[in-house]
Amino acid sequence: MKLDARSDQSFETDGQERLLEIKTTCGNERTPFWMTKRECDVAAEQGDIYRIRRVFHFRNEVKMFDIAPPPEARLILTPATFMAAPR
């Protein structure tokens, strides 16, 4: 899969590229957040460089942690919408 070029690239201190998906909520670290199918697909395909950066308590005292792929190992993924097409 080819990823779209982005102007906001992220890198580790050793210069290695990092794909970061930032997920922010005002609630605590267990507050649910949205992930798209595309984000899950990229996590599966680019797991060596992909991370979800979970930012929470955004209004008060900002905290964060990273989630490494596969996301289903640390997250409960619940389908929220479905693509429907006529048969």
C-alpha positions as CSV (number, residue, x, y, z in Angstrom):
1,M,0.0,0.0,0.0
2,K,1.3,3.4,-0.9
3,L,0.8,6.1,1.8
4,D,-0.1,9.6,0.8
5,A,2.7,12.2,1.1
6,R,2.4,14.3,4.3
7,S,3.9,17.6,5.2
8,D,3.8,16.7,8.9
9,Q,6.3,13.9,9.1
10,S,7.5,12.5,12.4
11,F,10.9,11.0,13.2
12,E,12.6,9.1,16.1
13,T,15.7,10.6,17.6
14,D,17.8,8.2,15.5
15,G,16.2,9.6,12.3
16,Q,13.9,6.7,11.6
17,E,10.5,7.8,10.2
18,R,7.5,7.3,12.5
19,L,3.9,7.3,11.3
20,L,1.9,8.9,14.2
21,E,-1.9,8.9,14.4
22,I,-2.8,11.4,17.2
23,K,-6.0,10.6,19.1
24,T,-7.1,13.2,21.7
25,T,-9.9,13.4,24.2
26,C,-10.6,15.5,27.2
27,G,-11.5,12.4,29.3
28,N,-9.2,9.9,30.9
29,E,-7.1,7.3,29.2
30,R,-10.0,4.9,28.9
31,T,-12.3,7.3,27.1
32,P,-13.3,5.8,23.7
33,F,-12.0,7.5,20.6
34,W,-12.7,7.1,16.8
35,M,-10.4,5.0,14.5
36,T,-11.1,4.6,10.8
37,K,-10.8,1.4,8.8
38,R,-8.0,3.1,6.9
39,E,-6.1,3.8,10.2
40,C,-6.5,0.1,11.2
41,D,-5.3,-1.0,7.8
42,V,-2.2,1.2,7.9
43,A,-1.4,-0.1,11.4
44,A,-1.5,-3.6,10.1
45,E,0.6,-2.9,7.0
46,Q,3.1,-0.4,8.5
47,G,3.3,-1.8,12.1
48,D,7.0,-1.4,12.3
49,I,6.8,2.4,12.1
50,Y,3.2,3.1,12.9
51,R,2.0,4.2,16.4
52,I,-1.2,5.7,17.8
53,R,-0.3,8.5,20.2
54,R,-3.1,8.6,22.8
55,V,-3.5,12.1,24.3
56,F,-5.9,12.5,27.1
57,H,-6.9,15.0,29.9
58,F,-6.5,17.6,27.2
59,R,-8.3,20.4,29.1
60,N,-6.5,19.8,32.4
61,E,-3.2,18.1,32.7
62,V,-2.3,16.7,29.3
63,K,-1.0,13.1,29.4
64,M,-0.1,10.7,26.6
65,F,1.1,7.2,25.7
66,D,1.8,5.3,22.5
67,I,-0.1,2.2,21.3
68,A,1.9,-0.1,19.0
69,P,0.2,-2.3,16.4
70,P,-1.7,-4.4,16.2
71,P,-4.4,-2.1,17.7
72,E,-6.7,-5.0,18.6
73,A,-4.1,-6.3,21.1
74,R,-4.6,-3.2,23.3
75,L,-7.9,-1.8,22.1
76,I,-11.5,-3.1,21.9
77,L,-12.4,-2.2,18.3
78,T,-16.2,-1.9,17.9
79,P,-17.7,-1.4,14.4
80,A,-19.7,1.9,14.6
81,T,-20.7,2.4,10.9
82,F,-21.1,0.1,7.9
83,M,-20.8,0.7,4.2
84,A,-24.0,-0.5,2.5
85,A,-24.4,-1.2,-1.2
86,P,-27.3,-2.7,-3.1
87,R,-27.0,-6.4,-3.9
